[in-house]
Amino acid sequence: MLPRSIKDEFASNSINNGPTESKSVIEQIEKASVDDVPSDRDQYDGSGLNRSNSAERKLVKKLDMRIMPSLWAMYFLNYLDRSAIAQARLNGLEKHLGLVGSQFNVCVSILFVGYTLVQSYSGLLAVRCLLGIAEAPLYPGAIYLLSLFYPRREIATRQAILYSANILAISFSGLIAAATFATLDGKNGLFGWQYLFIIEGCVTFGIAIIAIFMLPDHPLATRWLTPEERELAQYRMDADSVGIEPSKGAIAGLKQAVVDGKLWVLVILQTLHLAACGFNSFFPTVVSALGYNSTLTLVLTCPPYLSAGVGAVLLAMSSGKHNERAWHITASMLVAIVGFIISCVTLDVGARYTSCFLFCIGAYAANSIILGWIATTCSQTQEKKAASLSIVNMFANASFIYTPYLYPMSDGPKYLMANAANASFTFCVIICTWILKFWLMAENRKIHRSSDKDKRLFAY
């Protein structure tokens, strides 16, 4: 049977249900999961109820079938849209719009100013800014949505699958662009890159309409879950949170996040990590330094990102299985550092292309683990969790405002400044990771010494 303390807390967190109804739902869940639920909340490992519980297996499957395809498709198209400018550069974008000097770099970075009609440089600048504003809420909102439904041992894998949309979008964007430029360039008075923008924009709009009817709300307010499934979904998350507190509103949640020092370590960690990933908008340019024509260059951008997508999912699955963060992030960053160093020291075509695999896999693989770490470390209230993810996203994405300036054309083909900076960023990520690990270890020792019967511990 469920411990009385959990039942009381669980019932108190129910919404839109009277006391009698909440109690009956909890009793139904209890009855369905006798001997499948840990007898002590201390032993609840964050992976949900025991996997022999058919009710939970059915719930998780239902959530996966509804949430993951919708979020994945939207994020895939989100990143396909924003990365199109990198491919458009190889189709004469700069020449057609008369871009000179660092104007292309400014157009890349202006997208991320949106986070905190194209016939000219000013038009491209305006459209990129508006695109950034429109796309800004998607990724942090998607991460927050996942954190409402998946406990710590499940969330890293789901976030890795979601983030694979980012990686695969960049990977396939080159192939999509190559096909578009080869078949539509010059048709009806439009350049290939203009068709690319139009096609990707229309598909994105259509998928967004479908997702309106697929995505859930809060666990206790999702229309396509039964009352029993809503209660079970909420219980899974309550039982997985460290130091859970009653909600005190959005402003209180923001204050809780701002005064939590651990959040600011995570802000610095993720900012450095995304700064190291700044190569993504210039990856076709970096690969073009190998000396191949534009079509082959676009094709060659695909394999490193495909490998990175597979690596990200495998690393997240390992992190979730072992409930471990720090060593996984460290290993990933070390692989990236090796890749960046190789790019710094040699112009050999084989070695440089190998380095592209290494820094793509290393830099991208840890992202879902870091974001999952944020969601579980700052989960005392839903408002604090939401504020924490937003704060991290805001500061971290600001790194994309300045990283484009690390890639001036004059610095090719080695791009020594960018690769050296990226190696430094990844090394600092490792330092921040271990600072946070030791901090959480100290917090866990305090929890062990406390008289609190709820011994939920931080994961690191």
BAVEXFI-988706 format. One record per residue (C-alpha): residue in three letters; x, y, z. Coordinates in steps of 0.2 Angstrom, whole numbers. Each point is the difference from the previous one (the first is absolute). Layout:
+---------+-------+-------+-------+
! residuo !    c1 !    c2 !    c3 !
+---------+-------+-------+-------+
!     ala !     X !     Y !     Z !
...
+---------+-------+-------+-------+
***
This chain:
+---------+-------+-------+-------+
! residuo !    c1 !    c2 !    c3 !
+---------+-------+-------+-------+
!     met !     0 !     0 !     0 !
!     leu !     5 !    18 !    -3 !
!     pro !     7 !     9 !    16 !
!     arg !   -12 !    11 !     9 !
!     ser !    11 !    15 !    -2 !
!     ile !     0 !    -2 !   -19 !
!     lys !   -19 !    -3 !    -1 !
!     asp !    -3 !    16 !    10 !
!     glu !    13 !    10 !   -10 !
!     phe !    -7 !    -7 !   -17 !
!     ala !   -18 !     4 !     5 !
!     ser !     4 !    18 !     5 !
!     asn !     8 !     3 !   -17 !
!     ser !   -15 !    -6 !   -10 !
!     ile !    -9 !    13 !   -10 !
!     asn !   -17 !     2 !    -7 !
!     asn !    -5 !   -15 !    11 !
!     gly !    -9 !     0 !    16 !
!     pro !     7 !   -10 !    15 !
!     thr !   -11 !   -15 !    -2 !
!     glu !     4 !    -2 !   -18 !
!     ser !    19 !     2 !     3 !
!     lys !    -1 !   -13 !    13 !
!     ser !    -9 !   -12 !   -11 !
!     val !    12 !     2 !   -14 !
!     ile !    15 !    -3 !    12 !
!     glu !    -8 !   -15 !     7 !
!     gln !    -2 !    -7 !   -18 !
!     ile !    18 !     3 !    -4 !
!     glu !     5 !    -8 !    16 !
!     lys !   -11 !   -15 !    -3 !
!     ala !     8 !    -2 !   -18 !
!     ser !    17 !     2 !     6 !
!     val !     1 !   -11 !    16 !
!     asp !    18 !    -7 !     3 !
!     asp !     6 !    10 !   -16 !
!     val !     3 !    16 !    10 !
!     pro !    15 !     2 !    11 !
!     ser !    -5 !    -1 !    19 !
!     asp !    10 !    15 !     4 !
!     arg !     1 !    16 !   -10 !
!     asp !    19 !     0 !     4 !
!     gln !     1 !   -15 !   -12 !
!     tyr !    -9 !     9 !   -14 !
!     asp !    14 !     1 !   -13 !
!     gly !    -8 !    13 !   -12 !
!     ser !    -4 !   -13 !   -14 !
!     gly !   -19 !     0 !     3 !
!     leu !    -9 !   -15 !     9 !
!     asn !     7 !   -18 !    -2 !
!     arg !     0 !    -5 !   -18 !
!     ser !   -11 !   -15 !     3 !
!     asn !   -14 !    13 !     3 !
!     ser !   -11 !    -1 !   -15 !
!     ala !    -9 !    17 !     4 !
!     glu !    17 !     9 !     0 !
!     arg !     6 !    -9 !   -16 !
!     lys !   -16 !     5 !    -9 !
!     leu !     1 !    18 !     6 !
!     val !    18 !     2 !    -5 !
!     lys !    -3 !    -7 !   -17 !
!     lys !   -15 !    11 !    -2 !
!     leu !    10 !    16 !     4 !
!     asp !    14 !    -6 !   -11 !
!     met !   -11 !    -2 !   -15 !
!     arg !    -8 !    17 !     2 !
!     ile !    14 !    11 !     6 !
!     met !    16 !    -6 !    -8 !
!     pro !    -6 !     0 !   -19 !
!     ser !    -7 !    17 !     2 !
!     leu !    14 !     9 !     9 !
!     trp !    13 !    -9 !   -11 !
!     ala !    -8 !     5 !   -16 !
!     met !    -2 !    18 !     6 !
!     tyr !    18 !     2 !     6 !
!     phe !     7 !    -9 !   -16 !
!     leu !    -9 !    14 !   -10 !
!     asn !     4 !    13 !    12 !
!     tyr !    19 !    -3 !    -2 !
!     leu !    -2 !    -4 !   -19 !
!     asp !    -7 !    18 !    -2 !
!     arg !    14 !     9 !    10 !
!     ser !    14 !   -10 !    -8 !
!     ala !    -6 !     3 !   -17 !
!     ile !    11 !    16 !    -1 !
!     ala !    16 !   -10 !     1 !
!     gln !    -5 !   -10 !   -15 !
!     ala !    -6 !    15 !    -9 !
!     arg !    17 !     8 !     1 !
!     leu !     6 !   -14 !   -12 !
!     asn !   -13 !     5 !   -12 !
!     gly !     5 !    18 !    -2 !
!     leu !   -10 !     8 !    14 !
!     glu !    14 !    13 !     4 !
!     lys !     2 !     4 !   -19 !
!     his !   -18 !     2 !    -3 !
!     leu !    -4 !    11 !    15 !
!     gly !    17 !     9 !    -2 !
!     leu !     6 !    -5 !    17 !
!     val !    18 !     6 !     4 !
!     gly !    12 !    -2 !    15 !
!     ser !    -8 !    -7 !    15 !
!     gln !   -18 !     3 !    -5 !
!     phe !    -3 !   -18 !    -2 !
!     asn !     6 !    -3 !    17 !
!     val !   -12 !    13 !     7 !
!     cys !   -14 !    -8 !    -9 !
!     val !     4 !   -17 !     8 !
!     ser !     2 !     8 !    18 !
!     ile !   -16 !    11 !    -2 !
!     leu !   -11 !   -16 !     1 !
!     phe !     5 !    -1 !    18 !
!     val !    -3 !    18 !     5 !
!     gly !   -18 !    -6 !    -3 !
!     tyr !     3 !   -11 !    15 !
!     thr !     5 !    13 !    13 !
!     leu !   -32 !    11 !  -110 !
!     val !    18 !    -3 !    -4 !
!     gln !     8 !    11 !   -14 !
!     ser !    14 !     8 !     9 !
!     tyr !    12 !    -1 !    15 !
!     ser !   -13 !    10 !    11 !
!     gly !   -14 !   -12 !    -6 !
!     leu !    10 !   -15 !     5 !
!     leu !     4 !     7 !    16 !
!     ala !   -18 !     4 !     4 !
!     val !    -6 !   -17 !    -5 !
!     arg !    13 !    -9 !    10 !
!     cys !    -4 !    10 !    16 !
!     leu !   -18 !    -3 !    -2 !
!     leu !     4 !   -19 !    -2 !
!     gly !    10 !     0 !    16 !
!     ile !   -15 !     8 !     9 !
!     ala !   -12 !   -12 !    -6 !
!     glu !    11 !   -15 !     3 !
!     ala !     6 !     5 !    17 !
!     pro !   -13 !    -9 !    11 !
!     leu !     0 !   -17 !    -9 !
!     tyr !    15 !    -9 !     7 !
!     pro !    -1 !     6 !    18 !
!     gly !   -18 !    -3 !    -1 !
!     ala !     2 !   -18 !    -6 !
!     ile !    13 !    -3 !    13 !
!     tyr !   -12 !     6 !    14 !
!     leu !   -14 !   -10 !    -8 !
!     leu !    11 !   -16 !     1 !
!     ser !     5 !     4 !    18 !
!     leu !   -19 !     0 !     5 !
!     phe !    -3 !   -18 !    -6 !
!     tyr !    17 !    -9 !     1 !
!     pro !    10 !    -4 !    16 !
!     arg !    19 !     1 !     1 !
!     arg !     4 !   -17 !    -7 !
!     glu !   -12 !     2 !   -15 !
!     ile !     3 !    19 !    -4 !
!     ala !    18 !    -1 !    -6 !
!     thr !    -4 !   -13 !   -14 !
!     arg !   -16 !    10 !    -6 !
!     gln !    10 !    16 !     0 !
!     ala !    14 !    -8 !   -10 !
!     ile !   -13 !    -6 !   -12 !
!     leu !    -7 !    17 !    -1 !
!     tyr !    17 !     8 !    -2 !
!     ser !     4 !   -13 !   -14 !
!     ala !   -13 !    10 !   -10 !
!     asn !    12 !    15 !     1 !
!     ile !    15 !   -11 !    -5 !
!     leu !    -9 !    -8 !   -14 !
!     ala !    -7 !    16 !    -7 !
!     ile !    17 !     7 !    -2 !
!     ser !     5 !   -17 !    -7 !
!     phe !   -13 !    -1 !   -13 !
!     ser !    -1 !    19 !    -3 !
!     gly !    15 !    -2 !   -12 !
!     leu !    -8 !   -14 !   -10 !
!     ile !   -17 !     9 !    -1 !
!     ala !     9 !    16 !    -5 !
!     ala !    10 !    -9 !   -13 !
!     ala !   -15 !    -7 !    -8 !
!     thr !   -10 !    16 !     0 !
!     phe !    15 !    10 !    -7 !
!     ala !     2 !   -13 !   -14 !
!     thr !   -18 !    -1 !    -5 !
!     leu !    -8 !    17 !     3 !
!     asp !    14 !    13 !    -1 !
!     gly !    -5 !    14 !   -12 !
!     lys !   -18 !    -7 !    -3 !
!     asn !   -13 !    14 !    -1 !
!     gly !    13 !    13 !     3 !
!     leu !     4 !    -6 !    18 !
!     phe !    17 !    -6 !     6 !
!     gly !     2 !   -18 !     8 !
!     trp !     2 !     7 !    17 !
!     gln !   -16 !    10 !    -1 !
!     tyr !   -10 !   -16 !    -4 !
!     leu !     9 !    -9 !    14 !
!     phe !    -7 !    14 !    12 !
!     ile !   -17 !    -2 !    -7 !
!     ile !    -2 !   -19 !     0 !
!     glu !     7 !    -2 !    18 !
!     gly !   -11 !    14 !     7 !
!     cys !   -16 !    -7 !    -8 !
!     val !     4 !   -18 !     7 !
!     thr !     3 !     7 !    17 !
!     phe !   -16 !    10 !     1 !
!     gly !   -10 !   -16 !    -5 !
!     ile !     8 !   -11 !    14 !
!     ala !    -3 !    13 !    13 !
!     ile !   -19 !     0 !    -4 !
!     ile !     0 !   -19 !     3 !
!     ala !    10 !     1 !    16 !
!     ile !   -13 !    11 !     8 !
!     phe !   -11 !   -16 !     1 !
!     met !    13 !   -12 !     5 !
!     leu !    10 !     8 !    15 !
!     pro !    -5 !    -1 !    18 !
!     asp !    -2 !    13 !    14 !
!     his !     3 !    -3 !    18 !
!     pro !     0 !   -18 !     6 !
!     leu !   -17 !     3 !     9 !
!     ala !    -7 !    10 !   -14 !
!     thr !     3 !   -10 !   -16 !
!     arg !   -16 !    -3 !    -9 !
!     trp !     6 !   -17 !    -9 !
!     leu !     5 !    -8 !    17 !
!     thr !   -13 !    -9 !    11 !
!     pro !    -2 !     6 !    18 !
!     glu !    10 !   -15 !     6 !
!     glu !    14 !     4 !   -12 !
!     arg !     0 !    18 !     5 !
!     glu !     2 !    -4 !    18 !
!     leu !    14 !   -13 !    -4 !
!     ala !     9 !    12 !   -11 !
!     gln !     0 !    13 !    14 !
!     tyr !     5 !   -13 !    13 !
!     arg !    15 !    -5 !   -10 !
!     met !     7 !    18 !     0 !
!     asp !    -4 !     3 !    18 !
!     ala !     9 !   -15 !     5 !
!     asp !    16 !     5 !   -10 !
!     ser !     2 !    18 !     6 !
!     val !    13 !     4 !    14 !
!     gly !    -7 !    12 !    13 !
!     ile !   -17 !     2 !    -8 !
!     glu !    -9 !    16 !     6 !
!     pro !   -18 !     6 !    -3 !
!     ser !    -2 !    12 !   -14 !
!     lys !     1 !    19 !     5 !
!     gly !    -3 !     7 !   -17 !
!     ala !    11 !     5 !   -15 !
!     ile !     9 !    15 !     8 !
!     ala !     4 !   -10 !    16 !
!     gly !     7 !   -14 !   -12 !
!     leu !    10 !    13 !    -9 !
!     lys !     8 !     6 !    16 !
!     gln !     3 !   -18 !     6 !
!     ala !    10 !    -3 !   -16 !
!     val !    10 !    16 !     0 !
!     val !     6 !    -2 !    18 !
!     asp !     5 !   -19 !    -3 !
!     gly !    19 !     1 !    -3 !
!     lys !     0 !   -17 !    -8 !
!     leu !   -11 !     8 !   -14 !
!     trp !    14 !    12 !    -4 !
!     val !    13 !   -14 !    -2 !
!     leu !   -12 !    -8 !   -12 !
!     val !    -2 !    16 !    -9 !
!     ile !    19 !     2 !    -3 !
!     leu !     2 !   -18 !    -4 !
!     gln !   -13 !     0 !   -14 !
!     thr !     6 !    17 !    -6 !
!     leu !    17 !    -7 !    -3 !
!     his !    -7 !   -16 !    -7 !
!     leu !   -10 !    10 !   -13 !
!     ala !    14 !    11 !    -4 !
!     ala !    10 !   -15 !    -5 !
!     cys !   -14 !    -5 !   -11 !
!     gly !     1 !    16 !    -9 !
!     phe !     8 !    -8 !   -15 !
!     asn !   -17 !    -7 !    -6 !
!     ser !    -5 !    16 !   -10 !
!     phe !    17 !    -1 !    -8 !
!     phe !     2 !   -18 !    -2 !
!     pro !    -3 !     0 !   -19 !
!     thr !    13 !    14 !    -1 !
!     val !    13 !   -10 !    10 !
!     val !    -3 !   -16 !   -10 !
!     ser !     2 !    10 !   -16 !
!     ala !    18 !     3 !     6 !
!     leu !     3 !   -18 !    -5 !
!     gly !     0 !     6 !   -18 !
!     tyr !   -15 !    -8 !    -8 !
!     asn !   -14 !     8 !   -10 !
!     ser !   -16 !     7 !     8 !
!     thr !   -11 !   -16 !    -4 !
!     leu !    13 !   -12 !     7 !
!     thr !     3 !    11 !    15 !
!     leu !   -18 !     0 !     5 !
!     val !     0 !   -19 !    -2 !
!     leu !    15 !    -1 !    11 !
!     thr !    -8 !    10 !    14 !
!     cys !   -13 !   -15 !     3 !
!     pro !    11 !   -14 !     7 !
!     pro !     7 !     9 !    15 !
!     tyr !   -17 !     6 !     6 !
!     leu !    -8 !   -17 !    -3 !
!     ser !    14 !    -7 !    11 !
!     ala !    -3 !    13 !    13 !
!     gly !   -19 !    -4 !     1 !
!     val !     4 !   -18 !     3 !
!     gly !    13 !     4 !    13 !
!     ala !   -12 !    12 !     9 !
!     val !   -13 !   -13 !     2 !
!     leu !    12 !   -14 !     6 !
!     leu !     8 !    12 !    12 !
!     ala !   -16 !     5 !     8 !
!     met !    -6 !   -17 !     1 !
!     ser !    16 !    -5 !     9 !
!     ser !    -2 !    15 !    12 !
!     gly !   -18 !    -4 !     4 !
!     lys !     4 !   -19 !     3 !
!     his !    13 !     4 !    12 !
!     asn !    -8 !    16 !     7 !
!     glu !    17 !     9 !    -3 !
!     arg !     4 !    17 !    -8 !
!     ala !    17 !     7 !     4 !
!     trp !    11 !   -14 !    -8 !
!     his !   -11 !    -1 !   -15 !
!     ile !     1 !    19 !    -3 !
!     thr !    19 !    -1 !     3 !
!     ala !     3 !   -14 !   -12 !
!     ser !   -10 !     9 !   -14 !
!     met !     9 !    16 !     2 !
!     leu !    17 !    -9 !    -1 !
!     val !    -5 !    -7 !   -16 !
!     ala !    -4 !    17 !    -6 !
!     ile !    16 !     8 !     6 !
!     val !    10 !   -13 !   -10 !
!     gly !   -10 !     5 !   -16 !
!     phe !     3 !    18 !     2 !
!     ile !    18 !    -2 !     3 !
!     ile !     3 !   -10 !   -15 !
!     ser !    -9 !    13 !   -10 !
!     cys !    12 !    13 !     7 !
!     val !    16 !    -9 !    -4 !
!     thr !    -2 !    -8 !   -17 !
!     leu !    -6 !     3 !   -18 !
!     asp !     0 !   -18 !    -5 !
!     val !   -17 !    -4 !    -8 !
!     gly !    -3 !   -17 !     8 !
!     ala !     5 !     7 !    18 !
!     arg !   -10 !    15 !    -2 !
!     tyr !   -16 !   -10 !    -5 !
!     thr !     3 !   -12 !    14 !
!     ser !     1 !    15 !    12 !
!     cys !   -17 !     5 !    -6 !
!     phe !    -7 !   -16 !     6 !
!     leu !     8 !     1 !    17 !
!     phe !    -5 !    18 !     4 !
!     cys !   -18 !    -3 !    -7 !
!     ile !    -2 !   -16 !    11 !
!     gly !     8 !     7 !    15 !
!     ala !    -8 !    17 !     0 !
!     tyr !   -17 !    -5 !    -3 !
!     ala !    -1 !   -16 !    10 !
!     ala !    -1 !     8 !    17 !
!     asn !   -13 !    13 !    -4 !
!     ser !   -15 !   -11 !     6 !
!     ile !     9 !    -6 !    16 !
!     ile !     3 !    19 !     5 !
!     leu !   -18 !     5 !    -3 !
!     gly !    -6 !   -15 !     9 !
!     trp !    11 !     5 !    14 !
!     ile !    -7 !    17 !     1 !
!     ala !   -18 !    -7 !     0 !
!     thr !     3 !   -12 !    15 !
!     thr !    12 !    11 !    10 !
!     cys !   -12 !    15 !     0 !
!     ser !   -17 !    -9 !     1 !
!     gln !    -6 !     5 !    18 !
!     thr !   -15 !     8 !    -8 !
!     gln !    -6 !     0 !   -18 !
!     glu !     2 !    19 !    -1 !
!     lys !    18 !    -1 !     6 !
!     lys !     3 !   -14 !   -13 !
!     ala !    -7 !    11 !   -14 !
!     ala !     9 !    15 !     5 !
!     ser !    16 !    -9 !     2 !
!     leu !    -1 !    -7 !   -18 !
!     ser !    -5 !    17 !    -7 !
!     ile !    15 !     8 !     9 !
!     val !    12 !   -12 !    -6 !
!     asn !    -6 !     0 !   -18 !
!     met !     0 !    19 !     0 !
!     phe !    18 !     2 !     6 !
!     ala !     7 !   -15 !   -10 !
!     asn !    -8 !     5 !   -17 !
!     ala !     8 !    17 !     2 !
!     ser !    16 !    -9 !    -3 !
!     phe !    -5 !    -2 !   -19 !
!     ile !    -1 !    19 !    -1 !
!     tyr !    19 !     1 !     1 !
!     thr !     7 !   -17 !    -6 !
!     pro !    -3 !     4 !   -18 !
!     tyr !    13 !    13 !     1 !
!     leu !    13 !   -14 !     4 !
!     tyr !    -2 !    -5 !   -19 !
!     pro !     6 !    14 !   -11 !
!     met !     3 !    -6 !   -18 !
!     ser !    18 !     7 !     2 !
!     asp !     3 !   -13 !    14 !
!     gly !    -3 !   -15 !   -12 !
!     pro !     4 !   -14 !    -3 !
!     lys !     6 !    -4 !    17 !
!     tyr !   -11 !    12 !    10 !
!     leu !    13 !    -1 !    13 !
!     met !    -9 !    13 !    11 !
!     ala !   -16 !    -9 !     0 !
!     asn !     7 !   -17 !     3 !
!     ala !    11 !     6 !    14 !
!     ala !   -14 !     9 !     8 !
!     asn !   -12 !   -15 !    -1 !
!     ala !    13 !   -11 !     8 !
!     ser !     1 !    12 !    14 !
!     phe !   -18 !     1 !     2 !
!     thr !    -2 !   -19 !     1 !
!     phe !    14 !    -1 !    13 !
!     cys !    -9 !    13 !    11 !
!     val !   -16 !   -11 !    -2 !
!     ile !     9 !   -14 !     8 !
!     ile !     6 !    11 !    15 !
!     cys !   -18 !     7 !     3 !
!     thr !    -7 !   -18 !    -1 !
!     trp !    12 !    -6 !    14 !
!     ile !    -4 !    16 !    10 !
!     leu !   -18 !    -4 !     0 !
!     lys !     3 !   -19 !     3 !
!     phe !     9 !     4 !    16 !
!     trp !   -13 !    13 !     5 !
!     leu !   -14 !   -13 !    -2 !
!     met !    10 !   -13 !    10 !
!     ala !     1 !    13 !    14 !
!     glu !   -19 !     3 !    -1 !
!     asn !    -3 !   -19 !     0 !
!     arg !    10 !    -2 !    16 !
!     lys !   -10 !    14 !     8 !
!     ile !   -16 !    -9 !    -5 !
!     his !     6 !   -16 !     8 !
!     arg !     4 !     8 !    16 !
!     ser !   -17 !     9 !     1 !
!     ser !   -15 !    -7 !     9 !
!     asp !   -10 !     1 !   -15 !
!     lys !    -8 !   -17 !    -4 !
!     asp !     0 !     4 !   -19 !
!     lys !    18 !    -4 !    -5 !
!     arg !    -2 !     4 !   -18 !
!     leu !    18 !     4 !    -6 !
!     phe !     7 !    11 !   -14 !
!     ala !     7 !   -10 !   -15 !
!     tyr !    17 !     4 !    -7 !
+---------+-------+-------+-------+
***
